[in-house]
Amino acid sequence: MPHLFDPLKLRELVLPNRIGMSPMCQYTAQNGVPNDWHFVHYGTRAVGGVGLMIVEATGVAPEGRISRGDLGLWDDGQIDGHARIVQFAKVQGCASAIQLAHAGRKASTGLGWGPPKSLSEAEGGWKSVAPSAVSFGEGYAVPQELDETGIQKVTEQFVDAARRARQAGYQIVEVHAAHGYLLHEFLSPLSNNRTDAYGGSLENRSRLLREIVARVRAEWPQELPVFVRLSATDWVDGGWDIEQTVEVCRMLKELGVDLVDVSSAGLVPTAQIPVGPGFQTEFASRIRREAGIATATVGVITSATQADQIVRDGQADMVLLGRELLRNPYWPLVAAGELGQTISWPPQYLRAAPVNSTMR
């Protein structure tokens, strides 16, 4: 079996190792444009040795942002800021993915470190949309239910954003269908009360995701991968669950998705989540085994031996790190030393590297 520092080939793209940076919103953009904070933040992790960095949830439309500080790709004027990050990462040997997102009923909130609530128009907010007029919870506005015209508009927004992502040089596009945002809201019966072609059965509730994925896959170069991020469960009885996730992953594989980024939760604020080391890895393992598609796992993965064992045991094809890379952007360089594996170092840092390290 492969190990954490073996390369991973997805279509014609070869990642140098199986460590990825999970997308984590920085809430620091102005009008959706990346700035110096984003350049330093992402550039540092690329220098630190991750094989892949997934840039944070990036709005496909202004109204699809979680907050006014979100990145965006709804306008051509936002492309250059993304390209600067991607080009620097590529020089470091790090591949770049972009997570395209629409926040749905969880849009129009304050910045991520503020109180979790919808902002009024007077506070700089905007009207949110969703599959059904059902609020996320206390403090959140009731969204406007999307009609069929609105649904088709969202699809076009994802496709247009994917085109801009490729112009920026991204090598992977990830469609965000997790964490209670718009596409997850369509999937879960807890947030989707529709009675038309986009509600009711699993086939109908997954229709928008499948339509968007099919269109994005057609827009994206055939030699490059497409990912989808899914919440494997809502952690609530009667909600979205692993059985439905596996079935949808079978559909996504047929549509040309190359890897499923497996997370969980986010649909309802009252979910009881059994957080602990690797608590979501079994979901990735089951999807990989039963749907026959590559997976990445995330969630309280902190040690080199833990991450390596996940890959060696075939539980997932990649390990994504979130908070651990915020604490230590050079985690991959340190992990390679702990595991006795070779990883290339930037020449500027080579004086600090183990004796068996190579230079980029």
QUIUR-V158703 format. One record per backbone hydrogen bond with DSSP energy under -0.5 kcal/mol. NH is the residue of the N-H (numbers start at 1). CO is the residue of the C=O. E is the energy in kcal/mol with one decimal. If there is no record, write none. Layout:
# QUIUR-V158703
NH&CO&E, NH&CO&E
This chain:
# QUIUR-V158703
6&3&-1.9, 8&15&-1.9, 10&8&-0.5, 10&13&-3.1, 12&223&-2.2, 13&10&-2.1, 15&8&-3.2, 15&13&-0.6, 18&4&-2.6, 20&18&-0.5, 20&319&-2.7, 21&52&-2.4, 22&20&-0.6, 22&321&-2.6, 28&69&-0.8, 29&69&-2.7, 30&33&-1.1, 31&29&-0.5, 33&30&-1.9, 39&35&-2.1, 40&36&-2.6, 41&37&-3.0, 42&38&-2.7, 43&39&-2.1, 44&40&-2.4, 45&41&-1.2, 46&42&-2.0, 47&43&-2.3, 48&44&-1.8, 49&46&-1.2, 50&45&-1.4, 51&19&-1.8, 52&19&-1.4, 53&95&-2.2, 54&21&-2.1, 55&53&-0.7, 55&97&-3.0, 58&99&-2.7, 59&57&-0.5, 59&71&-2.8, 60&101&-1.9, 64&61&-1.5, 65&62&-1.2, 68&109&-0.5, 70&67&-1.5, 71&57&-0.6, 72&32&-2.6, 73&59&-2.3, 78&75&-2.0, 79&76&-1.5, 82&78&-1.1, 83&79&-2.5, 84&80&-2.0, 85&81&-1.0, 86&82&-2.3, 87&83&-2.7, 88&84&-1.6, 89&85&-2.3, 90&86&-2.3, 91&87&-1.6, 92&88&-1.2, 93&90&-1.5, 94&89&-2.4, 95&51&-2.2, 97&53&-2.7, 98&172&-1.8, 99&55&-1.4, 99&56&-0.5, 100&98&-0.8, 100&174&-2.9, 101&58&-2.4, 103&64&-2.4, 106&103&-2.1, 107&104&-1.5, 108&65&-1.3, 109&66&-3.1, 110&117&-0.9, 114&111&-2.9, 117&115&-1.3, 118&139&-2.5, 119&108&-3.5, 123&120&-0.7, 124&121&-1.6, 125&120&-3.1, 130&144&-1.9, 134&132&-2.4, 140&137&-2.2, 143&141&-0.5, 144&128&-2.8, 146&130&-2.6, 151&147&-2.3, 152&148&-2.2, 153&149&-1.9, 154&150&-2.0, 155&151&-1.9, 156&152&-2.1, 157&153&-2.1, 158&154&-2.0, 159&155&-2.0, 160&156&-2.8, 161&157&-2.2, 162&158&-2.1, 163&159&-2.0, 164&160&-2.0, 165&161&-2.3, 166&162&-2.0, 167&163&-1.9, 168&164&-1.8, 169&166&-1.2, 170&165&-2.0, 171&96&-2.2, 172&96&-1.3, 173&225&-1.2, 174&98&-3.1, 175&227&-2.3, 176&100&-2.5, 176&174&-0.6, 177&175&-0.8, 177&229&-2.2, 179&265&-0.8, 181&178&-1.8, 182&102&-1.8, 184&181&-0.7, 185&181&-2.5, 186&182&-1.7, 187&183&-1.5, 188&184&-2.3, 191&188&-1.2, 192&188&-1.3, 193&191&-0.6, 199&196&-1.6, 201&199&-0.9, 205&201&-2.9, 206&202&-2.0, 207&204&-1.3, 210&206&-2.5, 211&207&-2.8, 212&208&-2.6, 213&209&-2.8, 214&210&-2.5, 215&211&-1.9, 216&212&-2.9, 217&213&-3.1, 218&214&-1.7, 219&215&-1.6, 220&216&-2.6, 224&221&-1.9, 227&173&-2.8, 228&259&-1.5, 229&175&-2.4, 230&228&-0.5, 230&261&-2.1, 231&177&-0.7, 232&230&-0.7, 232&263&-2.9, 234&240&-2.6, 239&236&-2.0, 245&241&-2.1, 246&242&-2.7, 247&243&-1.8, 248&244&-2.5, 249&245&-2.5, 250&246&-1.7, 251&247&-1.5, 252&248&-2.6, 253&249&-2.3, 254&250&-1.5, 255&251&-1.1, 256&253&-1.5, 257&252&-2.3, 258&226&-2.8, 259&226&-1.0, 260&294&-2.4, 261&228&-2.7, 261&259&-0.5, 262&260&-0.8, 262&296&-2.5, 263&230&-3.0, 263&261&-0.6, 265&233&-3.2, 269&136&-0.6, 271&268&-1.1, 272&235&-0.8, 273&271&-0.8, 274&272&-0.5, 275&273&-2.2, 278&299&-1.1, 278&300&-0.9, 279&276&-2.0, 281&278&-1.5, 283&280&-0.7, 284&280&-1.3, 285&281&-2.4, 286&282&-2.4, 287&283&-2.5, 288&284&-2.4, 289&285&-2.2, 290&286&-3.1, 291&287&-2.4, 292&287&-0.6, 292&288&-0.6, 293&287&-0.6, 294&258&-0.6, 296&260&-2.2, 297&318&-2.0, 298&262&-0.7, 302&300&-0.6, 307&303&-2.2, 308&304&-2.7, 309&305&-2.2, 310&306&-1.7, 311&307&-1.5, 312&308&-2.8, 313&309&-2.5, 314&311&-1.3, 315&310&-2.1, 316&310&-0.9, 317&295&-2.2, 318&295&-1.3, 319&18&-2.7, 320&297&-3.1, 321&20&-2.8, 325&322&-1.1, 326&322&-1.1, 327&323&-2.2, 328&324&-2.1, 331&328&-1.6, 333&48&-1.0, 334&330&-1.9, 335&331&-3.1, 336&332&-2.2, 337&333&-1.2, 338&334&-2.0, 339&335&-2.1, 340&336&-0.6, 340&337&-0.8, 341&336&-2.6, 345&358&-3.1, 349&346&-1.9, 350&346&-0.6, 350&347&-0.8, 352&349&-2.2, 353&350&-1.6, 357&354&-1.8, 358&343&-0.9, 360&345&-2.5
